[in-house]
Amino acid sequence: MKDNVTKGTKLQIKEPTHTRIASFNVNGFSLNSTAGKLPMLFESYKRHELDILAIQEHRVDTTKYEVLQKCHDLAKELPSASFTLTSSPVTSSVKYSKPGGTAILSSGAIASRRIPMRERDWLGRWVTQTFTGKDGKYFKVYSAYQVTQKKVPIGRGTAANQQEACLRNKGFQNPNPRLQFYKDL
């Protein structure tokens, strides 16, 4: 993972009353025996004192128990961690990888305010976590990933291909995953 260059205002010292939220397209976790990019991602999470991290394009098959277990084991290193993961289409893959996918990680004091209401899209395009706020109000955090292809390429190797196939299986005529994203969200 490359170091990001700060754009805009540099991070200030985090006040106890502040909630720090970040979003990151990881372009794949590359899970292996050392968990690939996940340890670096969690180290960055701690270093920047994040409360909530929205992750896009994790590219792991979260229908597999081993994948979920590895992610949850790493999240246990964070205080009061709550790791919500979803994947691209609910179909299983032969390997541990699969195109697309979204996740949300929350920890610390904010995690104790998370309510069990969460949404997972059946195509893995978004996941949400909802938290209690002030005065009995709630706020919802989305991690969303929309495929970039305007025209779905021929083949099976992309999230767009998987989403198009799943939409066809549900009876959609001439599905367009990009447009369907807006309709469904």
N, C-alpha and C positions, 0 to 999 in steps of 0.2 A: 504494500500500500504506500503510495506516495504521500509526502506531507502536503497538506493543503495550504494555499496561500490565503491569508486573511483578506477578505474584501469588506469594505465598509468599516464600521466601528470595531476596534479591537476588543476582545473580551475583557471585561472589567472583573474585579473581585466580586464573587457571587455573594449577594446578601442572603441571609436565611429566609427572607420572605419572598425571594425570587424563584421562579421555576425556569429552568434552562432546557429548551427543546431544540434538537437538531435533526436534520434529515440527511441521509447519505445513500447514494446509489453505490453499493459495494461491488457491483458487476461480478458477483460470484464469491461464495465463501471458500470454495475449493477444499471441502472437508477431506482431511487425511488423518494419519495417526497423530499429528500435532494440532489438528483442528484448523489448519489453514489460516485464513485471515481473522478468524474469530478472536484469538487472544489479543491481536493488535487492535482490533475494533474495541474490545472491552477495555484495554489499557487507555485508549484515546477517550473513551467514555468517562473513565475515572479521572484522567488528567484534566479534562475540561469541565469537570463537575456537572455532567449532564444529569438531568432528571428523567428525560424521555428522549429516546432515539428512535426515529422512524427509519426503517431500512427498506430499500427497494432492490429488486433484482438479485436476491440472495442465491438463486440457482441451486437450491438443495431440495431433495425430495422429502418433504416433511410427512409423507405417508409412511415413511420407514421409522420404526421405533428407535433404531440406533442413531439416526440423525437427530431426532428430538431429544434423546437422552444426552448426547454430546453438547447440544446447545444449552440445555437446562443445567448440566453440570458446570459449564463455564459461567453461566449467569449466577450460580450460587456464590461466587466470589464477590458479588456486589451486595451491598446492604439491602435487605428486604426486596430482592429482585423479583420482578414479574416479567416473564418473557413470553410474549404471545407471538406465535409463528403461524404462517399459512404458506401455502405453496401454489404453484401454477395448477392447472387442472387436476382434479382429484384422482386422475388415473395414476397408477404407480409406474415407476421407471425401473429398468433393470439395474442401473447404477444408483449411486447416491445423488447424482445431479439431475436437474431438470430446469429448463428455461424459466425465467421470470421469478415471481414470488415476492412477497412482502412480509415485513415483521415489525413489531414494536417492542422495545425494551424500556421498561420503567423501573426505577429503583429508588431507595431512600424514602423520605417522608411522603413523596407523592404516591409511591406504590401503595401505601396504606390507605390512600384516598381513592384508589381504583375500585370501581364497583364491578361486579361480575358480568355486567352487560357488555358484550363485545360482539362485533360483527366480523364474519369472515366471508369473503366472496368465494363462490364455488369455483371460479377460474383463477383464484389467487391474485386478483388485481388489487385488492385492498384488504386491510384489516384495521380494526379500530380498538381503542381502549377509551373508556369513559371514566371520568373522575368527578368527585364532588368538589364544588367550589365554594365561594362565599355565599352567604344568604340563601342556602338551600338550592343553589343553582348547580348545573352540571356543565362540564365541557368535554368534548369528544375530540380525540386526536386520531387522524387518519394517516396511514402510510399507504400510498397508492402508486401503482405502476401501470402506465399505459404503453402498449406496444408502439414502437416507433414506425413500423412499416405502414405506409399508406396503402400499398398493394402487397398482399400476402405472397411471399415468394414460394415457389414450388419446393416441397420437401417437408421434413419433419423436425428440423433442428432448432426451430425458434418458438418463442412463446406465442407469436402470432399464428403459427401453424397449429399449435396445440389448441389455442382458443377457437380458431376457425373450425377445427374438427369437432370440438365439444359442442359448439353452437349448432353445427349441422346435425349432430346426433340428437339435439334437443328439438329439431324440427325447423330451425331457422333456414330460410331460403336465401342464398347468396349472402352469408354473414360477412360483416365488416367489423373485425375486433376493435378497431379504433373508435368507430361510431357507436358501437354497442357499449363501450366503456362509459360514454357520456349518458346514454339512455339508462343504463343500469345504476350508475352512481347517483 
